[in-house]
Amino acid sequence: MANKRGKMTGAELRAFRHQVSLLKKKGLVSKRTDARKQKPTRYMKAKVSALSEVLEGKHVAVKLDRATAKRYHDAGFYTFGNRVVVSKGQKETVRRDRGSGLIVIAPLSGRLPFEKVVMPYSISNIEKFMEACNQSPPDPQVLAAKKNPQDHWAFTYHGNNSLSTFADLGLLGEYLIRYINLLDDPRNFQYFILYRVVPRFWTEAGYRQRDTRKRANRSKWAKDRREERRQLQNKGLAVRGREQLQARKETYEEMNARHQREYYERQKARRKADAAFDDLVKTRERQKKAAARAARKTKGK
């Protein structure tokens, strides 16, 4: 345990040094560090705390070349040297793509028709991603991320798969600008992940996911109605016959009213986002015109 001055002793110190040793094996601590003699400095304790999910197996460190690791670092990923830390699911494996050098997350089964390609961009710098897609020639690393000419690109936003797929990354970037709510907090998106998919299978998987979500919602609503009836019976307010039908009808009306309110709130947020995007486009156009006028004046002088 720690003493009054906050220093580690005994079992706590041994556990801390063991964590440092594990991080060193994963390449996230300097090779010159001797874990057996490492003191619990403020820097090392903060590092162990920041990489706790790596120790738990929720995140994994991937070794890349230094240039690619720097691109991920600029996009906001945690990096140490040429190691980049990304999250993964329990049934997923993480590797480096040989063609593009980017990080790929694939299901353990290996037979599902998609792979996650972790792009060295975030939602906060989506404009840089669009520039890389639309420049001529396009970014060679992003272009090489597409394995086969038949593969298309798709994405996931707020846990929902896009039913649309794109053969060209430039078209995907233009679609994302309209699709993503510009008023969302960029911190909600830890990574910008694209899916390398076969269009037909991806669309079928999207419909299956939507149907599964509908069944889960119906089951939840039925469970809520059963719970409401149970509470009424416990309070001695159980009703029968026509009164019971009337009570159920009122419950449905309340549920529909809540759904209507949620729908109007989503529509309001979408209109607000569209207005913000239109203002952004107009501002950029004005800036471009002002820059062009300034360039003409300078050239005339």
C-alpha positions, 0 to 999 in steps of 0.5 A: 500500500501507499504511505502518507507521502503517496509513495508506493510500497510492497504489493502496490509497487510490484504491481506497478512495475509489472504493468510497466514491464507489460507495456515495455513488451508491447513497445510502449515504454523505452527499451532503456527502462528497467521495469524491475527498478522503475520508480513510480514517477509522475510521468510513468504513473500517468502513462500507465493510467493512460494505457490501462485499456491496453493492459486490459486488452481493449486496445492494442499497439500496432507497429508501423513505419515512422512516416505512417505513425506520424500521420496517425499522431497528427490525427489524434491517435496515441503513439509512442515511437512507431507504435499506434494504439487503436481499440478492438473488439473481443472477436477482432484482430488488428494488423498492418496492411501490407499494401497501404501500411495502414491499420486494418481491423478484421473479424476473427472468423475471416469470412465476413465480407468486410474489413475496417480500415483505420484512416489517419484522419479524424472527424475534426479534420475531415476536410484534409481527408477530402483533399487527400481523396480529391487531389490529383494524383490522389494520396498514394497511401489512401489509394492503396488501401483499396485492395480489389477494384470490385471493393467499395467503401462504406462507413459507420456513424453513431453505430449505424451502417451506411446502406450506401457504398462508394467506389470512389473515396472522393464521392464518399468524402463529399457525402460525409460532409452532408451526412455528418452533423457538423454540430456534433462534438468531435470528441465523440469520434475517437477514430475515423474508420472506413469499411472495405466491403463487397457492396451486395453483402454489406447492404444485406448485413445492413438490412439484417442489423436494422431488422435486429434493432427493430426486433430488440426495440419491439421486445423492449416496448413489450417489456415496458408495457408488461412492467407498467401493468404489473405496477398497476396490479401491485397498486390495486389498480388492475382493470378488466375488459373495456377499461383495460383496453382503454388503459392500453390505448392511452399507453400507446398514445403516450408512446407515440407522442414520445416518438413524435417529440424525438422525431421533431428534435432530430429534424430540428437538429438536422435543419440546424446542421444544414444551416451551419453547413450552408453558412460555412460554404458561403463563408468559404466562397466569400474568402475565395473571392476576396483572395482572388480580388487581392491577387488581381490587385497585387498583379495589377500593381 
